[in-house]
Amino acid sequence: MTAETGYPADVRIPDTALAREATELVRDSATELIYHHSRRVYCFGSLQGSRRDLSFDPELLYVAAMFHDLGLGERFHASGRRFEVDGADEARRFLQSHGVPEDSVRRVWTAIALHTTPGIPAFMEPEVALTTAGVEYDVLGIGYGDIGDADRAAIVALHPRPDFKRRILAAFTDGIRAKPGTTFGNVKADVLAAYVPGFERGDFVTTILDSPWPE
């Protein structure tokens, strides 16, 4: 672990070959928007972990945070799968190629796959819970007051968020526009409804009533 210059005292960026390679991979394959967002997710998740007195593996949390939005990239636009699953699978391949134990791989996969599914991650392993906590803090402002102004400002100074609200919504739209069916039953339907003319939401009640069952 290392205390990199400028980060709050409770934020330790893992100084391991695995973490460094994860950083390099994301910097090479994702936009600056996603890179800085992912680093903030790790930082805010770490601070929430300290505040909640959770024991977590910083390296696993770091990889989950760095890969969590990788599935929004252009090469996944035609996958037909939820972008969270695409990112989770990329993280799994990365970790398995480094000989990481399967239980750790599973935690990271789950953390990424569930990070837009509210109400479940908070009750799972700390790495899963804190990935979602970091995402919810940075994107939705959930628990905004739980982190002090100085710590928040220090993180944003290192990983700026200019026009972040508009730009992250544009990234979501671009990442899922080609696979609208993956939004059924999850929050990303709101994104396409707002930004893609002609988009029609899947409806759970209609799906049940129109199923082939006769009763």
N, CA, C and O of each residue as an XYZ file, in Angstrom:
860
protein
N       0.849     -1.195      0.000
C       0.000      0.000      0.000
C       0.885      1.245      0.000
O       2.035      1.215      0.439
N       0.323      2.322     -0.498
C       1.078      3.565     -0.500
C       0.154      4.739     -0.251
O      -1.002      4.733     -0.674
N       0.671      5.751      0.443
C      -0.087      6.977      0.641
C       0.338      7.959     -0.439
O       1.297      8.706     -0.243
N      -0.353      7.976     -1.574
C       0.018      8.857     -2.667
C      -0.243     10.306     -2.277
O      -1.172     10.603     -1.526
N       0.574     11.186     -2.788
C       0.507     12.598     -2.441
C      -0.848     13.187     -2.788
O      -1.357     13.017     -3.896
N      -1.419     13.884     -1.815
C      -2.650     14.615     -2.060
C      -3.915     13.894     -1.669
O      -4.958     14.534     -1.539
N      -3.871     12.580     -1.473
C      -5.068     11.836     -1.097
C      -5.319     11.970      0.401
O      -4.376     12.179      1.165
N      -6.568     11.854      0.832
C      -6.850     11.846      2.266
C      -6.086     10.732      2.973
O      -5.735      9.723      2.362
N      -5.836     10.921      4.253
C      -5.021      9.966      5.008
C      -5.596      8.561      4.994
O      -4.842      7.588      5.024
N      -6.919      8.435      4.948
C      -7.547      7.118      4.994
C      -7.648      6.450      3.629
O      -8.181      5.344      3.530
N      -7.157      7.084      2.584
C      -7.196      6.492      1.249
C      -5.800      5.993      0.891
O      -4.857      6.778      0.791
N      -5.681      4.694      0.701
C      -4.410      4.077      0.314
C      -4.594      3.412     -1.050
O      -5.357      2.455     -1.182
N      -3.900      3.919     -2.050
C      -3.933      3.303     -3.363
C      -3.021      2.079     -3.331
O      -1.843      2.211     -2.999
N      -3.530      0.891     -3.666
C      -2.670     -0.306     -3.617
C      -1.452     -0.162     -4.519
O      -1.584      0.154     -5.701
N      -0.283     -0.391     -3.970
C       0.966     -0.294     -4.724
C       1.455     -1.705     -5.025
O       2.469     -2.155     -4.492
N       0.711     -2.396     -5.892
C       1.044     -3.767     -6.277
C       1.096     -3.841     -7.795
O       0.559     -2.981     -8.492
N       1.750     -4.881     -8.295
C       1.808     -5.066     -9.742
C       0.413     -5.208    -10.324
O       0.132     -4.685    -11.402
N      -0.464     -5.913     -9.616
C      -1.833     -6.107    -10.090
C      -2.555     -4.774    -10.224
O      -3.195     -4.510    -11.242
N      -2.456     -3.938     -9.204
C      -3.129     -2.640     -9.224
C      -2.541     -1.741    -10.309
O      -3.273     -1.045    -11.012
N      -1.223     -1.758    -10.439
C      -0.598     -0.917    -11.463
C      -1.018     -1.347    -12.865
O      -1.259     -0.501    -13.726
N      -1.105     -2.648    -13.098
C      -1.530     -3.139    -14.411
C      -3.002     -2.817    -14.670
O      -3.382     -2.507    -15.799
N      -3.828     -2.890    -13.623
C      -5.236     -2.516    -13.775
C      -5.349     -1.048    -14.157
O      -6.132     -0.685    -15.035
N      -4.571     -0.217    -13.500
C      -4.578      1.215    -13.816
C      -4.176      1.454    -15.264
O      -4.824      2.216    -15.982
N      -3.105      0.798    -15.685
C      -2.611      0.974    -17.048
C      -3.644      0.505    -18.069
O      -3.860      1.166    -19.084
N      -4.281     -0.636    -17.799
C      -5.276     -1.169    -18.722
C      -6.436     -0.196    -18.892
O      -6.873      0.068    -20.012
N      -6.930      0.333    -17.782
C      -8.069      1.252    -17.858
C      -7.671      2.560    -18.523
O      -8.438      3.107    -19.316
N      -6.509      3.061    -18.219
C      -6.057      4.305    -18.861
C      -5.925      4.136    -20.372
O      -6.179      5.068    -21.135
N      -5.522      2.929    -20.797
C      -5.332      2.677    -22.225
C      -6.638      2.403    -22.965
O      -6.731      2.658    -24.166
N      -7.650      1.885    -22.263
C      -8.849      1.416    -22.953
C     -10.111      2.215    -22.658
O     -11.128      2.023    -23.325
N     -10.068      3.096    -21.683
C     -11.254      3.881    -21.324
C     -10.963      5.370    -21.504
O      -9.811      5.775    -21.654
N     -12.008      6.163    -21.485
C     -11.852      7.613    -21.597
C     -11.335      8.203    -20.291
O     -11.354      7.552    -19.247
N     -10.874      9.443    -20.368
C     -10.463     10.142    -19.147
C     -11.631     10.267    -18.175
O     -11.450     10.177    -16.961
N     -12.819     10.473    -18.711
C     -14.014     10.554    -17.871
C     -14.149      9.302    -17.008
O     -14.313      9.388    -15.791
N     -14.076      8.133    -17.657
C     -14.253      6.869    -16.940
C     -13.069      6.598    -16.014
O     -13.255      6.094    -14.907
N     -11.861      6.926    -16.453
C     -10.701      6.715    -15.588
C     -10.826      7.504    -14.285
O     -10.684      6.933    -13.204
N     -11.085      8.792    -14.376
C     -11.160      9.612    -13.166
C     -12.364      9.225    -12.312
O     -12.277      9.214    -11.084
N     -13.473      8.912    -12.951
C     -14.648      8.448    -12.205
C     -14.311      7.171    -11.437
O     -14.681      7.033    -10.270
N     -13.622      6.250    -12.076
C     -13.302      4.973    -11.435
C     -12.358      5.163    -10.253
O     -12.513      4.502     -9.227
N     -11.389      6.053    -10.385
C     -10.499      6.330     -9.249
C     -11.275      6.969     -8.107
O     -11.039      6.651     -6.941
N     -12.198      7.869     -8.431
C     -13.012      8.468     -7.363
C     -13.871      7.412     -6.684
O     -14.042      7.440     -5.465
N     -14.410      6.483     -7.460
C     -15.222      5.414     -6.875
C     -14.407      4.636     -5.854
O     -14.900      4.327     -4.769
N     -13.158      4.318     -6.194
C     -12.315      3.629     -5.220
C     -12.091      4.483     -3.978
O     -12.225      3.998     -2.855
N     -11.753      5.745     -4.177
C     -11.465      6.622     -3.039
C     -12.685      6.788     -2.140
O     -12.583      6.648     -0.921
N     -13.825      7.081     -2.732
C     -15.036      7.279     -1.930
C     -15.480      5.969     -1.284
O     -15.951      5.970     -0.146
N     -15.334      4.854     -1.999
C     -15.665      3.566     -1.402
C     -14.767      3.252     -0.225
O     -15.229      2.737      0.794
N     -13.466      3.562     -0.358
C     -12.531      3.332      0.750
C     -12.900      4.162      1.967
O     -12.884      3.662      3.092
N     -13.231      5.424      1.749
C     -13.600      6.288      2.871
C     -14.893      5.812      3.535
O     -15.028      5.864      4.757
N     -15.838      5.350      2.719
C     -17.074      4.808      3.298
C     -16.766      3.541      4.090
O     -17.378      3.293      5.129
N     -15.821      2.742      3.603
C     -15.432      1.542      4.348
C     -14.832      1.884      5.696
O     -15.136      1.232      6.695
N     -13.984      2.900      5.735
C     -13.394      3.331      7.005
C     -14.470      3.864      7.939
O     -14.465      3.575      9.135
N     -15.383      4.636      7.392
C     -16.453      5.217      8.210
C     -17.345      4.132      8.801
O     -17.818      4.254      9.931
N     -17.572      3.068      8.030
C     -18.445      1.980      8.480
C     -17.690      0.898      9.239
O     -18.279     -0.086      9.686
N     -16.366      1.092      9.381
C     -15.502      0.134     10.075
C     -15.581     -1.241      9.417
O     -15.677     -2.260     10.100
N     -15.541     -1.259      8.092
C     -15.553     -2.512      7.338
C     -14.127     -2.932      7.007
O     -13.292     -2.100      6.651
N     -13.858     -4.212      7.127
C     -12.559     -4.752      6.744
C     -12.660     -5.234      5.300
O     -13.430     -6.147      5.001
N     -11.889     -4.625      4.410
C     -11.971     -4.983      3.006
C     -10.573     -5.119      2.418
O      -9.600     -4.603      2.968
N     -10.490     -5.812      1.307
C      -9.222     -5.975      0.598
C      -9.066     -4.807     -0.369
O      -9.786     -4.750     -1.366
N      -8.155     -3.877     -0.110
C      -8.032     -2.692     -0.968
C      -7.728     -3.036     -2.418
O      -8.205     -2.358     -3.329
N      -6.943     -4.076     -2.642
C      -6.589     -4.449     -4.010
C      -7.818     -4.916     -4.781
O      -8.002     -4.536     -5.937
N      -8.658     -5.732     -4.159
C      -9.872     -6.203     -4.823
C     -10.846     -5.061     -5.051
O     -11.456     -4.971     -6.117
N     -11.000     -4.189     -4.068
C     -11.874     -3.033     -4.236
C     -11.359     -2.140     -5.358
O     -12.141     -1.595     -6.136
N     -10.041     -1.994     -5.437
C      -9.460     -1.145     -6.469
C      -9.750     -1.705     -7.864
O     -10.168     -0.965     -8.755
N      -9.535     -2.988     -8.052
C      -9.788     -3.593     -9.362
C     -11.275     -3.491     -9.714
O     -11.622     -3.185    -10.854
N     -12.144     -3.743     -8.750
C     -13.580     -3.625     -9.020
C     -13.940     -2.207     -9.438
O     -14.697     -2.010    -10.388
N     -13.404     -1.225     -8.734
C     -13.696      0.170     -9.060
C     -13.163      0.537    -10.435
O     -13.846      1.208    -11.208
N     -11.950      0.104    -10.743
C     -11.334      0.485    -12.010
C     -12.025     -0.155    -13.209
O     -12.078      0.446    -14.282
N     -12.553     -1.359    -13.044
C     -13.188     -2.069    -14.157
C     -14.701     -1.853    -14.228
O     -15.330     -2.306    -15.184
N     -15.297     -1.182    -13.258
C     -16.751     -1.251    -13.133
C     -17.500     -0.663    -14.322
O     -18.608     -1.110    -14.617
N     -16.936      0.319    -15.014
C     -17.601      0.910    -16.182
C     -16.898      0.590    -17.493
O     -17.199      1.196    -18.522
N     -15.978     -0.344    -17.467
C     -15.242     -0.669    -18.682
C     -16.178     -1.184    -19.773
O     -15.910     -0.996    -20.960
N     -17.277     -1.833    -19.377
C     -18.232     -2.377    -20.337
C     -18.991     -1.339    -21.130
O     -19.726     -1.689    -22.053
N     -18.830     -0.053    -20.789
C     -19.461      1.007    -21.586
C     -18.675      1.303    -22.858
O     -19.156      2.031    -23.726
N     -17.482      0.751    -22.976
C     -16.621      1.042    -24.121
C     -17.194      0.557    -25.441
O     -18.041     -0.336    -25.484
N     -16.709      1.169    -26.519
C     -17.262      0.909    -27.856
C     -17.195     -0.556    -28.256
O     -18.099     -1.048    -28.931
N     -16.149     -1.261    -27.858
C     -16.023     -2.645    -28.301
C     -17.076     -3.568    -27.688
O     -17.215     -4.718    -28.107
N     -17.820     -3.066    -26.693
C     -18.877     -3.872    -26.090
C     -20.277     -3.456    -26.548
O     -21.265     -4.048    -26.115
N     -20.372     -2.455    -27.412
C     -21.678     -1.929    -27.783
C     -22.567     -2.969    -28.441
O     -23.791     -2.889    -28.335
N     -21.980     -3.936    -29.112
C     -22.779     -4.949    -29.817
C     -22.814     -6.285    -29.075
O     -23.193     -7.303    -29.656
N     -22.428     -6.294    -27.810
C     -22.350     -7.568    -27.078
C     -23.719     -8.173    -26.795
O     -23.847     -9.389    -26.656
N     -24.748     -7.321    -26.709
C     -26.081     -7.815    -26.363
C     -26.261     -8.093    -24.886
O     -27.323     -8.553    -24.466
N     -25.248     -7.824    -24.100
C     -25.316     -8.083    -22.656
C     -25.281     -6.772    -21.881
O     -24.863     -5.738    -22.404
N     -25.723     -6.828    -20.636
C     -25.619     -5.653    -19.785
C     -24.156     -5.226    -19.692
O     -23.262     -6.067    -19.595
N     -23.920     -3.916    -19.721
C     -22.536     -3.438    -19.698
C     -21.828     -3.841    -18.415
O     -20.608     -4.010    -18.411
N     -22.575     -3.997    -17.325
C     -21.981     -4.419    -16.064
C     -21.378     -5.820    -16.185
O     -20.311     -6.090    -15.635
N     -22.063     -6.703    -16.903
C     -21.559     -8.067    -17.102
C     -20.310     -8.047    -17.983
O     -19.354     -8.777    -17.725
N     -20.321     -7.212    -19.022
C     -19.129     -7.103    -19.869
C     -17.924     -6.648    -19.053
O     -16.834     -7.204    -19.197
N     -18.106     -5.652    -18.208
C     -17.008     -5.186    -17.362
C     -16.573     -6.233    -16.355
O     -15.381     -6.412    -16.107
N     -17.548     -6.927    -15.775
C     -17.237     -7.974    -14.797
C     -16.448     -9.106    -15.439
O     -15.515     -9.636    -14.836
N     -16.816     -9.475    -16.653
C     -16.091    -10.545    -17.343
C     -14.663    -10.124    -17.693
O     -13.739    -10.935    -17.626
N     -14.486     -8.855    -18.064
C     -13.131     -8.362    -18.325
C     -12.279     -8.428    -17.065
O     -11.114     -8.822    -17.113
N     -12.864     -8.040    -15.945
C     -12.128     -8.109    -14.678
C     -11.796     -9.549    -14.328
O     -10.700     -9.838    -13.849
N     -12.733    -10.449    -14.563
C     -12.476    -11.864    -14.258
C     -11.314    -12.395    -15.093
O     -10.437    -13.076    -14.563
N     -11.297    -12.090    -16.401
C     -10.188    -12.543    -17.243
C      -8.864    -11.951    -16.765
O      -7.847    -12.644    -16.722
N      -8.882    -10.687    -16.412
C      -7.677    -10.021    -15.931
C      -7.159    -10.688    -14.660
O      -5.970    -10.990    -14.562
N      -8.032    -10.918    -13.694
C      -7.609    -11.499    -12.419
C      -7.167    -12.944    -12.587
O      -6.169    -13.357    -11.996
N      -7.896    -13.714    -13.383
C      -7.511    -15.113    -13.584
C      -6.150    -15.216    -14.273
O      -5.379    -16.133    -13.992
N      -5.855    -14.274    -15.175
C      -4.564    -14.301    -15.855
C      -3.410    -14.012    -14.903
O      -2.252    -14.283    -15.223
N      -3.730    -13.456    -13.724
C      -2.710    -13.170    -12.714
C      -2.757    -14.179    -11.560
O      -2.125    -13.973    -10.524
N      -3.509    -15.268    -11.745
C      -3.537    -16.323    -10.737
C      -4.229    -15.958     -9.448
O      -3.923    -16.534     -8.404
N      -5.160    -15.011     -9.489
C      -5.886    -14.598     -8.287
C      -6.869    -15.706     -7.895
O      -7.529    -16.270     -8.768
N      -6.981    -16.029     -6.604
C      -7.893    -17.095     -6.161
C      -9.336    -16.855     -6.616
O      -9.786    -15.714     -6.727
N     -10.042    -17.942     -6.874
C     -11.387    -17.840     -7.438
C     -12.369    -17.119     -6.530
O     -13.264    -16.435     -7.025
N     -12.230    -17.250     -5.216
C     -13.147    -16.528     -4.336
C     -12.967    -15.026     -4.486
O     -13.944    -14.278     -4.452
N     -11.735    -14.580     -4.653
C     -11.475    -13.162     -4.862
C     -11.997    -12.708     -6.219
O     -12.561    -11.621     -6.345
N     -11.806    -13.551     -7.238
C     -12.336    -13.240     -8.569
C     -13.845    -13.092     -8.504
O     -14.411    -12.171     -9.092
N     -14.497    -14.002     -7.787
C     -15.962    -13.954     -7.663
C     -16.411    -12.663     -6.995
O     -17.403    -12.066     -7.415
N     -15.713    -12.231     -5.981
C     -16.094    -10.990     -5.293
C     -16.029     -9.792     -6.232
O     -16.934     -8.959     -6.257
N     -14.954     -9.718     -6.997
C     -14.810     -8.596     -7.924
C     -15.874     -8.672     -9.013
O     -16.492     -7.660     -9.346
N     -16.094     -9.867     -9.573
C     -17.121    -10.025    -10.610
C     -18.476     -9.566    -10.078
O     -19.189     -8.818    -10.747
N     -18.824    -10.010     -8.886
C     -20.123     -9.667     -8.299
C     -20.218     -8.174     -8.028
O     -21.257     -7.560     -8.271
N     -19.139     -7.589     -7.527
C     -19.142     -6.150     -7.230
C     -19.445     -5.339     -8.478
O     -20.210     -4.376     -8.424
N     -18.852     -5.722     -9.598
C     -19.071     -4.983    -10.842
C     -20.454     -5.278    -11.406
O     -21.164     -4.360    -11.817
N     -20.840     -6.537    -11.430
C     -22.118     -6.923    -12.032
C     -23.309     -6.298    -11.319
O     -24.335     -6.037    -11.946
N     -23.187     -6.054    -10.011
C     -24.325     -5.558     -9.231
C     -24.269     -4.068     -8.935
O     -25.102     -3.568     -8.180
N     -23.310     -3.341     -9.507
C     -23.110     -1.970     -9.029
C     -24.230     -1.007     -9.430
O     -24.291      0.104     -8.905
N     -25.113     -1.404    -10.344
C     -26.281     -0.569    -10.653
C     -27.575     -1.229    -10.189
O     -28.658     -0.878    -10.655
N     -27.458     -2.182     -9.275
C     -28.631     -2.897     -8.759
C     -28.811     -2.539     -7.293
O     -28.283     -3.236     -6.426
N     -29.542     -1.471     -6.991
C     -29.651     -1.011     -5.598
C     -30.390     -2.000     -4.712
O     -31.232     -2.774     -5.170
N     -30.050     -1.951     -3.429
C     -30.773     -2.735     -2.436
C     -30.191     -4.089     -2.141
O     -30.639     -4.748     -1.203
N     -29.194     -4.545     -2.911
C     -28.606     -5.864     -2.690
C     -27.139     -5.784     -2.267
O     -26.778     -6.412     -1.272
N     -26.274     -5.044     -2.968
C     -24.842     -5.059     -2.639
C     -24.516     -4.693     -1.192
O     -23.545     -5.205     -0.636
N     -25.294     -3.834     -0.586
C     -25.004     -3.392      0.786
C     -25.003     -4.543      1.787
O     -24.439     -4.423      2.875
N     -25.635     -5.663      1.420
C     -25.738     -6.798      2.331
C     -24.750     -7.907      1.978
O     -24.823     -9.007      2.526
N     -23.831     -7.615      1.065
C     -22.876     -8.626      0.628
C     -21.474     -8.307      1.158
O     -21.319     -7.465      2.042
N     -20.460     -8.981      0.616
C     -19.093     -8.798      1.095
C     -18.691     -7.330      0.982
O     -19.202     -6.609      0.126
N     -17.768     -6.882      1.852
C     -17.397     -5.470      1.859
C     -16.960     -4.933      0.502
O     -17.300     -3.802      0.153
N     -16.213     -5.720     -0.273
C     -15.761     -5.232     -1.575
C     -16.939     -4.979     -2.510
O     -16.922     -4.042     -3.308
N     -17.959     -5.827     -2.403
C     -19.169     -5.654     -3.212
C     -19.933     -4.421     -2.742
O     -20.334     -3.579     -3.545
N     -20.125     -4.330     -1.439
C     -20.878     -3.216     -0.872
C     -20.193     -1.878     -1.151
O     -20.862     -0.893     -1.464
N     -18.880     -1.840     -1.042
C     -18.171     -0.564     -1.150
C     -17.981     -0.120     -2.590
O     -17.845      1.076     -2.848
N     -17.967     -1.048     -3.529
C     -17.963     -0.637     -4.936
C     -19.238      0.128     -5.242
O     -19.196      1.212     -5.823
N     -20.369     -0.438     -4.851
C     -21.642      0.251     -5.066
C     -21.700      1.548     -4.283
O     -22.191      2.556     -4.793
N     -21.204      1.540     -3.041
C     -21.215      2.773     -2.239
C     -20.420      3.872     -2.920
O     -20.841      5.028     -2.926
N     -19.267      3.522     -3.498
C     -18.461      4.511     -4.201
C     -19.150      5.040     -5.442
O     -19.098      6.236     -5.729
N     -19.798      4.144     -6.182
C     -20.546      4.560     -7.374
C     -21.704      5.469     -6.986
O     -21.898      6.527     -7.585
N     -22.468      5.058     -5.986
C     -23.626      5.855     -5.578
C     -23.204      7.219     -5.049
O     -23.914      8.208     -5.231
N     -22.050      7.271     -4.395
C     -21.567      8.561     -3.898
C     -21.203      9.471     -5.058
O     -21.618     10.629     -5.094
N     -20.424      8.951     -6.014
C     -19.906      9.798     -7.081
C     -20.967     10.166     -8.116
O     -20.951     11.277     -8.647
N     -21.883      9.252     -8.407
C     -22.876      9.496     -9.456
C     -24.155     10.114     -8.905
O     -24.714     11.035     -9.500
N     -24.615      9.604     -7.768
C     -25.920     10.016     -7.241
C     -25.829     10.941     -6.029
O     -26.823     11.555     -5.644
N     -24.653     11.044     -5.432
C     -24.515     11.875     -4.238
C     -25.109     11.255     -2.991
O     -25.354     11.957     -2.010
N     -25.350      9.929     -3.009
C     -25.906      9.256     -1.828
C     -24.854      9.244     -0.718
O     -23.721      8.814     -0.934
N     -25.234      9.718      0.467
C     -24.295      9.812      1.578
C     -23.301     10.942      1.431
O     -22.215     10.882      2.009
N     -23.644     11.978      0.670
C     -22.717     13.071      0.352
C     -22.087     13.670      1.605
O     -20.892     13.966      1.619
N     -22.879     13.847      2.649
C     -22.377     14.459      3.872
C     -21.566     13.526      4.750
O     -20.998     13.957      5.753
N     -21.505     12.229      4.379
C     -20.750     11.275      5.195
C     -19.244     11.476      5.073
O     -18.493     11.050      5.950
N     -18.800     12.108      4.016
C     -17.375     12.370      3.798
C     -17.146     13.869      3.951
O     -17.893     14.679      3.404
N     -16.121     14.225      4.691
C     -15.862     15.629      4.982
C     -15.514     16.437      3.737
O     -15.027     15.899      2.742
N     -15.773     17.731      3.816
C     -15.528     18.620      2.677
C     -14.075     18.574      2.220
O     -13.801     18.557      1.020
N     -13.158     18.554      3.155
C     -11.732     18.581      2.807
C     -11.327     17.306      2.077
O     -10.603     17.366      1.083
N     -11.785     16.158      2.558
C     -11.453     14.893      1.902
C     -12.069     14.837      0.509
O     -11.425     14.407     -0.448
N     -13.312     15.272      0.404
C     -13.981     15.267     -0.906
C     -13.237     16.172     -1.886
O     -12.997     15.796     -3.033
N     -12.880     17.355     -1.425
C     -12.189     18.318     -2.291
C     -10.820     17.786     -2.726
O     -10.401     18.005     -3.863
N     -10.124     17.090     -1.823
C      -8.805     16.554     -2.160
C      -8.907     15.513     -3.272
O      -8.080     15.485     -4.183
N      -9.917     14.668     -3.193
C     -10.100     13.625     -4.207
C     -10.483     14.239     -5.548
O      -9.961     13.843     -6.590
N     -11.387     15.197     -5.520
C     -11.827     15.826     -6.765
C     -10.700     16.650     -7.393
O     -10.631     16.773     -8.616
N      -9.826     17.208     -6.571
C      -8.686     17.947     -7.118
C      -7.759     17.021     -7.901
O      -7.193     17.420     -8.919
N      -7.604     15.786     -7.425
C      -6.754     14.819     -8.113
C      -7.462     14.173     -9.299
O      -6.832     13.811    -10.293
N      -8.766     14.035     -9.180
C      -9.565     13.380    -10.226
C     -10.787     14.247    -10.515
O     -11.879     13.987    -10.008
N     -10.592     15.278    -11.332
C     -11.639     16.293    -11.550
C     -12.888     15.712    -12.211
O     -12.849     14.682    -12.884
N     -14.006     16.425    -11.987
C     -15.273     15.996    -12.580
C     -15.958     17.164    -13.296
O     -17.079     17.524    -12.936
N     -15.310     17.765    -14.302
C     -15.954     18.874    -15.022
C     -17.188     18.386    -15.786
O     -17.123     17.415    -16.539
N     -18.307     19.077    -15.578
C     -19.559     18.750    -16.274
C     -19.885     17.265    -16.157
O     -20.406     16.661    -17.095
N     -19.576     16.683    -15.004
C     -19.652     15.226    -14.862
C     -21.070     14.692    -15.044
O     -21.259     13.660    -15.688
N     -22.053     15.366    -14.496
C     -23.421     14.836    -14.587
C     -23.836     14.630    -16.034
O     -24.331     13.564    -16.399
N     -23.635     15.652    -16.857
C     -24.031     15.540    -18.260
C     -23.173     14.503    -18.988
O     -23.690     13.715    -19.780
N     -21.870     14.502    -18.723
C     -20.965     13.624    -19.470
C     -21.147     12.154    -19.095
O     -21.019     11.287    -19.960
N     -21.444     11.848    -17.824
C     -21.632     10.442    -17.472
C     -22.954      9.931    -18.047
O     -23.050      8.770    -18.445
N     -23.967     10.791    -18.091
C     -25.219     10.376    -18.722
C     -25.018     10.116    -20.214
O     -25.607      9.189    -20.770
N     -24.192     10.928    -20.857
C     -23.883     10.694    -22.269
C     -23.125      9.383    -22.446
O     -23.361      8.656    -23.411
N     -22.218      9.075    -21.522
C     -21.474      7.818    -21.603
C     -22.399      6.620    -21.427
O     -22.263      5.619    -22.131
N     -23.340      6.718    -20.488
C     -24.329      5.649    -20.327
C     -25.139      5.462    -21.605
O     -25.335      4.342    -22.078
N     -25.603      6.580    -22.152
C     -26.435      6.514    -23.361
C     -25.676      5.852    -24.503
O     -26.195      4.947    -25.156
N     -24.451      6.300    -24.745
C     -23.646      5.730    -25.825
C     -23.358      4.250    -25.592
O     -23.303      3.462    -26.536
N     -23.175      3.883    -24.325
C     -22.808      2.506    -24.006
C     -23.939      1.518    -24.131
O     -23.692      0.326    -24.318
N     -25.183      1.976    -24.035
C     -26.309      1.032    -24.030
C     -27.320      1.279    -25.141
O     -28.270      0.511    -25.288
N     -27.132      2.334    -25.923
C     -28.085      2.675    -26.972
C     -28.336      1.492    -27.922
O     -29.469      1.257    -28.342
N     -27.283      0.762    -28.253
C     -27.395     -0.319    -29.232
C     -27.986     -1.602    -28.654
O     -28.270     -2.541    -29.397
N     -28.173     -1.650    -27.350
C     -28.730     -2.868    -26.738
C     -29.803     -2.488    -25.719
O     -29.647     -2.748    -24.526
N     -30.881     -1.878    -26.183
C     -31.922     -1.376    -25.271
C     -32.578     -2.467    -24.428
O     -33.081     -2.192    -23.339
N     -32.574     -3.695    -24.924
C     -33.180     -4.771    -24.147
C     -32.496     -5.026    -22.825
O     -33.096     -5.598    -21.915
N     -31.233     -4.605    -22.702
C     -30.508     -4.838    -21.458
C     -30.941     -3.888    -20.343
O     -30.496     -4.027    -19.203
N     -31.800     -2.931    -20.662
C     -32.248     -1.990    -19.635
C     -33.505     -2.465    -18.918
O     -33.947     -1.829    -17.961
N     -34.085     -3.573    -19.368
C     -35.329     -4.037    -18.765
C     -35.124     -4.338    -17.275
O     -34.247     -5.118    -16.904
N     -35.940     -3.712    -16.438
C     -35.900     -3.982    -15.016
C     -34.759     -3.325    -14.276
O     -34.510     -3.666    -13.119
N     -34.042     -2.381    -14.907
C     -32.959     -1.734    -14.172
C     -32.919     -0.240    -14.485
O     -33.640      0.245    -15.357
N     -32.070      0.474    -13.763
C     -32.096      1.934    -13.781
C     -31.733      2.544    -15.120
O     -32.054      3.707    -15.367
N     -31.074      1.798    -15.992
C     -30.626      2.394    -17.248
C     -31.762      2.638    -18.235
O     -31.578      3.344    -19.227
N     -32.927      2.065    -17.973
C     -34.093      2.399    -18.793
C     -34.400      3.888    -18.676
O     -34.861      4.504    -19.637
N     -34.149      4.466    -17.511
C     -34.372      5.904    -17.323
C     -33.483      6.714    -18.269
O     -33.901      7.752    -18.783
N     -32.261      6.238    -18.494
C     -31.323      6.961    -19.353
C     -31.820      6.978    -20.795
O     -31.874      8.036    -21.422
N     -32.182      5.816    -21.318
C     -32.629      5.774    -22.705
C     -33.965      6.490    -22.884
O     -34.208      7.093    -23.929
N     -34.828      6.429    -21.880
C     -36.101      7.152    -21.968
C     -35.869      8.652    -22.074
O     -36.638      9.357    -22.727
N     -34.817      9.138    -21.438
C     -34.531     10.573    -21.440
C     -33.780     11.030    -22.681
O     -33.945     12.171    -23.114
N     -32.953     10.155    -23.264
C     -32.022     10.616    -24.293
C     -32.159      9.936    -25.654
O     -31.519     10.379    -26.608
N     -32.959      8.888    -25.784
C     -33.089      8.197    -27.068
C     -34.546      8.272    -27.530
O     -35.404      7.575    -26.988
N     -34.826      9.105    -28.520
C     -36.206      9.233    -29.024
C     -36.739      7.884    -29.512
O     -36.043      7.129    -30.191
N     -37.978      7.608    -29.151
C     -38.619      6.383    -29.593
C     -38.382      5.173    -28.724
O     -38.968      4.116    -28.955
N     -37.513      5.317    -27.706
C     -37.269      4.185    -26.821
C     -38.531      3.821    -26.056
O     -39.222      4.701    -25.544
N     -38.837      2.534    -25.975
C     -39.988      2.049    -25.223
C     -39.506      1.115    -24.125
O     -38.794      0.144    -24.385
N     -39.894      1.414    -22.921
C     -39.504      0.592    -21.776
C     -40.173     -0.780    -21.830
O     -41.315     -0.912    -22.269
N     -39.446     -1.789    -21.380
C     -40.095     -3.056    -21.105
C     -40.952     -2.915    -19.858
O     -40.606     -2.173    -18.939
N     -42.047     -3.613    -19.831
C     -42.975     -3.506    -18.702
C     -43.152     -4.883    -18.068
O     -43.539     -5.837    -18.743
N     -42.872     -4.982    -16.786
C     -42.907     -6.263    -16.088
C     -44.312     -6.852    -16.074
O     -44.492     -8.047    -16.311
N     -45.309     -6.013    -15.794
C     -46.688     -6.504    -15.731
C     -47.128     -7.022    -17.092
O     -47.704     -8.105    -17.194
N     -46.855     -6.248    -18.137
C     -47.235     -6.669    -19.490
C     -46.515     -7.953    -19.884
O     -47.100     -8.823    -20.528
N     -45.245     -8.072    -19.500
C     -44.487     -9.281    -19.817
C     -45.129    -10.507    -19.193
O     -45.200    -11.563    -19.822
N     -45.596    -10.373    -17.960
C     -46.281    -11.498    -17.297
C     -47.603    -11.801    -18.003
O     -47.876    -12.952    -18.344
N     -48.420    -10.773    -18.221
C     -49.747    -11.012    -18.803
C     -49.678    -11.519    -20.232
O     -50.580    -12.231    -20.672
N     -48.623    -11.170    -20.974
C     -48.489    -11.591    -22.367
C     -47.641    -12.848    -22.531
O     -47.326    -13.237    -23.656
N     -47.271    -13.485    -21.427
C     -46.466    -14.690    -21.538
C     -47.300    -15.826    -22.171
O     -48.529    -15.758    -22.177
N     -46.643    -16.853    -22.694
C     -47.377    -17.935    -23.364
C     -48.195    -18.821    -22.447
O     -48.931    -19.687    -22.921
N     -48.079    -18.619    -21.131
C     -48.869    -19.448    -20.202
C     -50.359    -19.120    -20.362
O     -50.726    -17.949    -20.462
N     -51.210    -20.137    -20.387
C     -52.643    -19.882    -20.595
C     -53.354    -19.368    -19.349
O     -54.478    -18.877    -19.439
N     -52.714    -19.476    -18.193
C     -53.384    -19.035    -16.975
C     -52.436    -18.247    -16.098
O     -52.824    -17.790    -15.023
